[in-house]
Amino acid sequence: MRKYKYTDKLYLSNLKALLWNLLIVYIAYSICRLLFYLNNYHTYSDIEFGHLMELFGAGLIFDTSAILYTNLVIILLFLLPLHWKERRGYYSVVRWIYTIINSLCVTTNLIDCVYFQYTGKQTTLSVLKEFSHEGAGNMANILWKQVLDNWYLLLAGILMWVMFYRLFRRPRRNPAHHLLSYYVSNAIALCVVIPLCIAGMRGGFTTATRPITLSNANQYADNPSETGIVLNTPFAAIRTFNKKPFVTPDYMPDSEALTYFNPVHEPTDSLSFKPMNVVVLIVESYGKQHFGFYNKHLRAEGYPGFTPYLDSLITSSAQTYEYSYANGLKSIEGMPSVLSGIPNFVEPLFLTPASLNDFSGLARELSTNKGYHSAFFHGAMNGSMGFEAFANSTGFQEYYGRTEYNEDPNYNGDGDFDGTWAIWDEEFMQYYCDCMSKMKEPFMTALFTASSHTPFSLPDRYKGVFPQGEDPLQECIAYTDHAIRRFFEKASRQAWFNNTLFVITADHTSHNIDPFYRTSLGHFAVPIIFYAPGDPSLRGYDREKVVEQTDIMPTVLSYLHYDQPYIAFGQDILNTPADKTFAIHWIPGSESYQFVYGTYVIDFDGKHVTNAFNYRTDSLLQHDIKESMPADTLRMMEMQTKSIVQQYMQRMNGNQLIIR
């Protein structure tokens, strides 16, 4: 009997050791999920404990898929029925493979504890492309600062790396006289485990089950941001590997699609073209949350905000909108939307093969057809974030970056570098104004600011000067508002000032604090401001129209009475009736489209409308009204969403983004 028990343990030793080692990985993933929740607590503070446990439980489904994919080689190394595994040193090698693979997976999970705040989704392989334009030295500096700020995550990572190595269990050694039983038991275990692994990777046990993907997390979440708790980074990377981002759906005939939306803009009036200068300011992380003007509802006594200058400008001198939205959640998603009228769907355009398409944009339309001088300005290292490449592809004739700034003897060069990203906003915007004053009119320029960004540092002379809010970003927001004030003070003294249309918007929101801005819609709430100092009629605060960044290009060209056809996925917001305006954007966490029209917003997963809300009366999007809202309105919104998505994919895949 004793011998039987020993032999039984011997035969099951490989399987037991394997299961133990996989259990350690499950524990590590759960620790990462807990750290993710705690590090992003401001986003999830309203979740009830019971629902939180449901999200953690659902996460095990996605953890299982990721763990089995990444540990498949470990499973095979344990269970392959080959007796040479019993040689000395074999499991020492397996131990190191196991430790390295799972340490890398845990590290990516820990990185997303921080990075999720900026993207609203788990990191996919496209992120590696996003930062591929950054120099190695600069990236090392950025990462080092993040490590210092989040040292506790580094410590947790080190402890888990040690845990993998120290708690790794190897099976009992099997002597040669048990050879036949060894092969039989391992073969049986392998035959049982492999189907279970396939089912775990797919997320189900039936042949009808489709492999789970990122969008499956939505069935457990009450809103898209909660998918961050359910998913894990290795799973997100695996499911997006080699995935074609732009797949053309066949929702309807092309002729029908054009009845819902036509991206080809034809000239509609006979007025003479106005050769005004166009200046576009894309301000880093300047979500509406930080403005006092847009947030009078936040406090009974009024919300002061962190943008006193811009508040004063839009109160008295500019045209802006209550319901205005970004088309993306990252800087590289904002550029095409603002400057070329191209929304962000599925993946950032910069990071897909479609980046090689022919593009139009404000710069190309005005420089090619109206003789404008065009230039793009960004105070970071030339080539950073792929901005220079996109500026060139969309028609900008010149690019001014950190290199050009350093060559100007009137400024301090790298003495004005913030040490991480770019030249400080104040100095670079003064330089920007000087450069425009040397240009031949009319000109079209765009500036992308940089200072209101992690690691949230300020020039020494301004430390302690600006108000500090609940988030360190807000002090930097106040500094950049000051830089914009100084820019307009200088610009107002230039001869070109009164003949210029200024457009001010953000690239995306960031660090949303108030629940109003933490909803799937609030994540996109950015200002869109039109300011023409020489035209007092362009002023006001519109509380009805729905506006998005892709509307900027059509609106600017219409304002100038542009007389050539072009392609853009937005509308002329100045002349479009409120009941015809809309906004559409891609929600990365839920892998769905969100369409805003009138008082309603719907989520569309590519096949069906999943929910609907009256966002003007239900600002926190808590009451799904899909079944009770007017059926004709719901159908119209769904069909218009399908029309836009279908035409977008067709034009991306067919390189049809310019008039030929």
GIGIZI-V343304 format. One record per helix or strand of 3 or more residues. SS is the DSSP state (@ for helix, = for strand). FROM is the first residue (numbers start at 1). LEN is the number of residues. If there is no record, write none. Layout:
SS	FROM	LEN
SS	FROM	LEN
This chain:
@	2	38
@	41	4
@	49	22
@	72	8
@	83	4
@	90	30
@	126	5
@	136	14
@	151	16
@	176	27
@	214	6
@	224	7
@	233	8
@	254	7
=	277	7
@	288	3
@	293	3
@	308	9
=	319	7
@	331	10
@	349	3
@	353	4
@	362	9
=	373	6
@	384	10
=	398	3
@	402	6
@	413	4
@	425	13
=	443	6
@	460	3
@	473	19
@	497	3
=	500	7
@	515	3
@	522	3
=	528	4
=	540	9
@	551	9
@	578	3
=	582	6
=	592	6
=	600	5
=	609	6
@	631	24
